[in-house]
């Protein structure tokens, strides 16, 4: 399993990608 920090980073990156 990925750590919470890794999952959080992926969510942030995904949000940025969707926004842009």
C-alpha positions in Angstrom: 0.0 0.0 0.0 1.1 3.6 -0.6 1.6 5.9 2.3 -1.0 8.6 3.0 1.5 11.2 1.9 2.0 9.5 -1.5 -1.8 9.2 -2.0 -2.2 12.9 -1.0 0.4 13.9 -3.6 -1.3 11.9 -6.3 -4.7 13.5 -5.5 -3.1 17.0 -5.6 -1.4 16.2 -8.9 -4.7 14.8 -10.3 -6.6 17.9 -9.3 -4.1 20.2 -10.9 -4.2 18.1 -14.1 -8.0 18.3 -14.2 -8.1 22.0 -13.4 -5.6 22.8 -16.2 
